[in-house]
Every structure is written in C-alpha cells, then in structure tokens.
Amino acid sequence: MKKIIIFSISFILLFLLFQVSAGLLLTLIYAPDITETWNINANLSQTVVLKSSSFLIPLLFTLLSALIAYFISKKFV
C-alpha cells in the first residue's frame, strides 16, 4: 500500500511539474505578430474550425512522469 501511495503522489507531482514547465516554455517562446494577425483578421470566415491537437507530447510527459515515479517508489520502499 505504501508503494502505491508513494507512486501516486510522485506521479501527480512530476506530471504537474512537467505540464507547468512545458506551459512556461511555450509562453516564453511565443512571439505574436500583431500586424500579420491584423491583416489576416479581415478575411476570417464566420465558421469555427477545430483542429485536433497532437497527443504525442502529453503522452510522452505522462510516460516520463510514470517512469520517474516508478523509480522513486522503488527507491523509497
């Protein structure tokens, strides 16, 4: 039971850490182009198009978090 609790807590903390750090990194890298956006904005359609986002990066973050959490639970028990 102790292994499961240590694994769960470490997994949740690592997953949150990776998600927050990825969000911070993407925010730091993003540089909006206001003039280009303003020019494109005049020709926008009235329909909403939803793009499917890639699931690969969140999956890799999840697997990396689970792997590290597994080794943390093995080390502390």
N, C-alpha and C positions, 0 to 999 in steps of 0.2 A: 504494500500500500504506500510505503514511503517513496519507493521508486516512481510510482505513478504521480504522486503529488509533486515531487521534485521535477520530473519531466514536464508536467503540465505547466507549472509556474515558469520554468526556464524557457519553455517553448513560447508561451504567451509573451514574456518579456523580450525575448530575442526577435520574435515576429514583429512586435510593435516597434522595436528599435530599428529594424531593417526598413519597415514601412515609413517611419518618420524620417530616417536619414535619406531614403530614396526621394521622398517628397521635398526635403530641403535641397537636395542636389538638383532636382529638376527645376525648383523655383530659382535657384541661383543661376542656372544655365540659361533659363528662358529670357529672351530679349524680344519684346514685342516690336513690330514695325508699324507704327501708327499711320504713316502716310499710305502704305500699301493696303492696310485694312480699310482706311477711309475710302480709297479708290475702289476697292472690291465691294464695299458695302452698298453702293448704288445699284449694283446688278444682282443683288440677292433675290432668290425666289421666296415665296411665301410658304413653302413646304419644309417640313423638318426631316432631315435625313440623319438616321442614327447609324454610326459606324460601330462595328464590333471591335472592341479593343483586344489586343493580344493578351492571352492568358499565360504566356511563357514566362515573363518576368515575375509576376506574383507567384507562379508555381515554383520557380527557382528560389525565391525568397522563402517560401514555405518549406521546401525541401532542405534548404540550408539551415533554417531555424530548427527543424526537427532533428537534423543530423547533429548539430551542436548541442541541442537539448538532450539527445540520447547520450552523448559522451559526458555531459555534465552529470546526468543522473547515474551513469556508471561510475564516475569518479567519486561522487559524494556518498555512495552507498556501499 
